[in-house]
Amino acid sequence: MRPDALCGLLAEPDRLQAFAAVVLGAGTPTEVAQRAGLPPREAVRCVRRLAEGGLLDTGTDGRLTAVAGAFKDAVRESRPEPPGEPLDPDRDRAAVLRVFVRDGRLVTIPVPRAKRRVVLEHIVTVFEPGVRYPERAVDALLRAWYDDHASLRRYLVDENLMQRADGVYWRSGGPVDVG
């Protein structure tokens, strides 16, 4: 949802009061009317409009709930691209990298596996496919990314982006630039 549409839904005082009533626990149009101080017909109209706009949902138990994620989605959807070259051509992957990589260094290793995988696939590109690296060289390259290079190395191996044998490492996954 676009931020202007979201603001439009809440721009009317009655709808704003109805939404606030649901956020504060009203689960039916009757409860919304009572808590928001609205006439019942107006409460039903507001609830219907807010539900059509994606701000209210009816749960499996039939009670109204506020869709709080709509605000976060609106902000993400409208966020302009930061100045400079994106770290990945894919917008979603670039958004993940923007959060975890600053000035060419990893700020923190993401906990969610999917985000961690995006970051690791980005980092593994510093290793040339087909080249064997001694552990010392791997550590030097990874230390440039993150102080805890041992954890980073372990994650790369665990995610099958790198393989190791007898202290020698080689790239075994991730994107390859063929251009």
C-alpha positions as CSV (number, residue, x, y, z in Angstrom):
1,M,0.0,0.0,0.0
2,R,1.3,3.5,-0.8
3,P,1.8,5.9,2.1
4,D,-0.6,8.4,0.6
5,A,-3.4,5.7,0.4
6,L,-2.7,4.7,4.0
7,C,-2.9,8.4,5.1
8,G,-6.1,8.8,3.1
9,L,-7.7,5.9,5.0
10,L,-6.9,7.5,8.3
11,A,-7.5,11.1,7.3
12,E,-11.2,11.0,8.2
13,P,-11.6,11.4,12.0
14,D,-14.3,8.7,12.2
15,R,-12.1,6.1,10.4
16,L,-9.2,7.1,12.6
17,Q,-11.3,6.6,15.7
18,A,-12.6,3.3,14.4
19,F,-9.1,2.1,13.7
20,A,-7.8,3.2,17.1
21,A,-10.7,1.3,18.7
22,V,-9.7,-1.9,17.0
23,V,-6.1,-1.4,17.9
24,L,-7.2,-1.0,21.5
25,G,-9.2,-4.2,21.5
26,A,-12.6,-3.6,19.9
27,G,-13.4,-6.8,17.9
28,T,-16.8,-6.2,16.4
29,P,-18.5,-3.2,14.7
30,T,-20.7,-2.8,17.8
31,E,-17.6,-2.6,20.1
32,V,-16.0,-0.2,17.7
33,A,-19.1,2.0,17.8
34,Q,-19.1,2.0,21.6
35,R,-15.4,2.6,22.1
36,A,-15.1,5.2,19.3
37,G,-18.3,7.0,20.2
38,L,-19.7,6.6,16.7
39,P,-23.2,5.8,15.6
40,P,-23.5,2.1,14.8
41,R,-24.1,2.7,11.0
42,E,-21.0,4.9,10.8
43,A,-18.9,2.4,12.7
44,V,-19.9,-0.3,10.2
45,R,-19.1,2.0,7.3
46,C,-15.7,2.8,8.7
47,V,-14.9,-0.8,9.5
48,R,-15.8,-1.8,5.9
49,R,-13.7,1.0,4.4
50,L,-10.7,0.2,6.6
51,A,-11.0,-3.5,5.8
52,E,-11.3,-2.8,2.0
53,G,-8.2,-0.6,2.4
54,G,-6.2,-3.4,4.1
55,L,-5.9,-1.9,7.6
56,L,-8.4,-4.2,9.3
57,D,-8.8,-8.0,9.0
58,T,-11.3,-10.5,10.3
59,G,-9.5,-13.3,12.1
60,T,-10.5,-16.9,12.1
61,D,-12.5,-16.3,15.2
62,G,-14.5,-13.5,13.4
63,R,-13.0,-10.7,15.4
64,L,-11.5,-7.6,13.9
65,T,-7.8,-7.1,14.1
66,A,-5.6,-4.2,12.9
67,V,-3.1,-5.0,10.2
68,A,-0.1,-3.3,11.7
69,G,2.3,-4.6,9.0
70,A,0.5,-2.3,6.5
71,F,2.5,0.7,7.9
72,K,5.8,-1.1,7.6
73,D,5.0,-2.3,4.1
74,A,4.0,1.3,3.0
75,V,7.3,2.7,4.3
76,R,9.3,0.0,2.5
77,E,7.4,0.4,-0.7
78,S,8.0,4.1,-0.8
79,R,11.6,4.2,0.3
80,P,13.7,5.8,-2.4
81,E,16.8,4.1,-3.6
82,P,19.9,5.5,-1.7
83,P,22.4,7.4,-3.7
84,G,25.1,5.5,-5.4
85,E,25.3,2.1,-7.0
86,P,23.1,-0.6,-5.5
87,L,25.0,-3.6,-4.1
88,D,22.8,-6.0,-6.1
89,P,20.6,-5.6,-9.2
90,D,17.7,-7.4,-7.4
91,R,15.8,-4.8,-5.3
92,D,15.0,-7.1,-2.5
93,R,18.6,-8.4,-2.2
94,A,19.9,-4.9,-2.4
95,A,17.6,-3.9,0.5
96,V,19.0,-6.7,2.7
97,L,22.6,-5.8,1.8
98,R,21.9,-2.1,2.5
99,V,21.0,-3.0,6.1
100,F,24.0,-5.3,6.8
101,V,26.8,-3.9,4.6
102,R,28.1,-0.4,5.2
103,D,31.2,1.1,3.5
104,G,32.2,-2.3,2.2
105,R,32.1,-4.0,5.6
106,L,29.6,-6.3,7.2
107,V,28.0,-4.5,10.2
108,T,26.6,-7.7,11.7
109,I,25.8,-11.3,10.5
110,P,22.1,-11.6,10.0
111,V,20.3,-14.1,12.2
112,P,17.5,-15.0,9.8
113,R,18.9,-17.6,7.4
114,A,17.4,-16.1,4.2
115,K,19.0,-12.7,4.9
116,R,22.3,-14.3,6.0
117,R,22.3,-16.3,2.7
118,V,22.0,-13.1,0.7
119,V,24.9,-11.5,2.6
120,L,27.1,-14.6,2.3
121,E,26.4,-14.9,-1.5
122,H,27.5,-11.3,-1.8
123,I,30.7,-11.9,0.2
124,V,31.7,-15.1,-1.5
125,T,32.1,-13.2,-4.8
126,V,35.6,-12.0,-3.5
127,F,36.8,-15.6,-4.1
128,E,37.5,-16.7,-7.7
129,P,35.8,-19.9,-8.8
130,G,38.4,-22.6,-9.4
131,V,41.1,-21.1,-7.3
132,R,42.3,-22.8,-4.1
133,Y,43.1,-20.6,-1.1
134,P,45.1,-21.5,2.0
135,E,43.2,-20.7,5.2
136,R,45.4,-17.7,5.9
137,A,44.4,-16.1,2.6
138,V,40.7,-16.8,3.3
139,D,41.0,-15.3,6.7
140,A,42.7,-12.2,5.3
141,L,39.9,-11.7,2.7
142,L,37.2,-12.2,5.2
143,R,38.8,-10.0,7.9
144,A,38.4,-7.2,5.4
145,W,34.7,-7.8,5.6
146,Y,34.1,-8.6,9.3
147,D,36.3,-8.8,12.4
148,D,35.0,-12.3,13.4
149,H,36.3,-13.8,10.2
150,A,36.2,-17.3,11.6
151,S,32.4,-17.2,12.0
152,L,32.0,-15.8,8.5
153,R,34.2,-18.6,7.1
154,R,32.2,-21.2,9.0
155,Y,28.9,-19.8,7.6
156,L,30.3,-19.9,4.1
157,V,31.2,-23.5,4.5
158,D,27.9,-24.4,6.2
159,E,26.0,-22.8,3.4
160,N,28.0,-24.8,0.8
161,L,29.3,-21.6,-0.7
162,M,32.9,-22.7,0.1
163,Q,34.4,-26.1,0.6
164,R,37.5,-27.1,2.6
165,A,40.0,-29.9,2.8
166,D,43.4,-30.1,4.5
167,G,43.4,-26.3,5.3
168,V,42.7,-25.4,1.7
169,Y,39.4,-23.6,0.7
170,W,37.7,-23.1,-2.7
171,R,34.5,-21.5,-3.8
172,S,31.7,-23.9,-4.5
173,G,28.6,-21.8,-4.8
174,G,27.1,-18.3,-5.1
175,P,26.7,-16.1,-8.2
176,V,29.3,-15.9,-10.8
177,D,29.9,-12.8,-12.9
178,V,30.2,-14.0,-16.5
179,G,30.2,-10.5,-18.0
